[in-house]
Structure formats: C-alpha cells, structure tokens
C-alpha cells in the first residue's frame, strides 16, 4: 500500500469528507427508491388487476379454430355477424386461461402475503376474463358493420375493447370491487399499458405465425 493511501486513511479530515460524501450518496439513493417505489407498485397493481383480462385474447388466438361463434351466419346487411376469427374453441380457451391465471393470483397473494397488491376474487377474475372476450366480440360485430375485414386496423377499438368489455361487466355485476380497486391512478396506468402490451403481443403473434398481421 502506498504512503499516500496510508496518510489518507489516517487523516481525520479525509475520513470526515468521506463520511459526508457517503451519507450524501445514501440520501440520494434513498430519495430515488422512495420516488420510484410508488410508481413501480402502481404499475404492478395495474398489471395485477388486468392480468385475467389481458391473457384471454392471445390464448383465444392461439387455440382458435373450429366452429365460429356466429355459425357462419350473416347480418341483415349481408355481411358476417362476426367472422371466422371468432370461434367457440378460442372463446372457451381464452376465458378458461383468464380464470386460471386469476386463481393463481388469488393463491399467490394469500400464500406469500402480497397485501400491497389489489385483492382479486373469483367473481372479479371471471368477469374480467369473460368481459375481455365479450368486448372483443362486440368490436368484431361493429367492424363487420363498418365494412372492415378480419385483421383490418381499427386502432382505438382494437386496443381498448378488452378493457371496455371487462369494466362494463364489473360495473354491472361487481361495482363495489371495481370502484374500490381501479382507482384513478390505476386506471391511467391501465390506459397507458394496454396499447403497449397489445402491440407487443400482436407483433409476437405475427412472428410466431399465430396472427396474419402484426396489429
């Protein structure tokens, strides 16, 4: 060890400056953690709330095929009610996936004591899963009415159909849980996260040949 280092280690002035610098650094880090932590919890809470609604759509696309929900029938305008992309197999698989992941959430929160996360219930996860796909079906119905073919872009509706469907069912059948859980900050994060996740999942679906278009 050099003489210079030894002198610094033994110098009270150096130790004082070092202690002041270390304390300042710790204060900065502590402030950063305090400022980041609430935002992280907020984002995590939004994802936790919407997970049973986010999962059904990609699972329905992955497991789709077979008998179409509209049974091949046309509306009064001569166009298909929904189209071949909406099938009973995909609908059932998507709803089941949403409910199953919700059950895992309920078990995990109880098992590990995650009290800081919103508390899911069997009713809430069922309404989220069913509502997400009902929202998608309603959107498809109106897409056909506006002359949009399967896979055609309809940006806002494509991004928020699952949110609208899930929240409408919650508002009807479980409004207490909805208003207690989806606070304004959580809602804002959901509205920001949903299009980002929607785009990411569609690109992944396109790359894996599950979807015909990347939107």
Secondary structure, DSSP 8 states (H G I E B T S, - for coil): --HHHHHHHH-HHHHHHHHHHHHHHHHHHHHHHHHHHHHHHHHHHHHHHHHHHHHHHHHHHHH--SSBTTTT-B-TTSSBSS-TT-BHHHHHHHHHHHHHHHHHHHHHHHHHT-TTS----HHHHHHHHHHHHHHHHHHHHHHHHTT--TT---HHHHHHHHHHHHHHHHHHH-HHHHHHHS-HHHHHHHHHHHHHHHHHHHHHHHHTTSSSS--
